[in-house]
């Protein structure tokens, strides 16, 4: 029961924080420099989450061909460059990772 309470409270807090920013900035125009800077926030956050998992799967740097996550990330990157399709990129990266883990690479 405690986990559900934590999840509900966390969800409400997240919703409240996001709603407050939407409400506060819906009636004002942000400076042009701030708008340009905010465009880089999603890729920066995504990179901060993904790159440590790809390059440091066991808590230490691993850029060898034995790193299945790195190989799957490279495959996903190639698909992203070629197709510009986010869903296909995610699915291809997952498929390559599962295949490499199944082959024990």
Buried (B, 14 or more C-beta within 10 A) or exposed (E): EEEEEEEEEEEEEEEEEEEEEEEEEEEEEEEEEEEEEEEEEEEEEEEEEBEEEBBBBEEEEBEEEEBBBBBBBBBBBBBBEEEEEEEBBEEBBEBBBEBBEEEEE
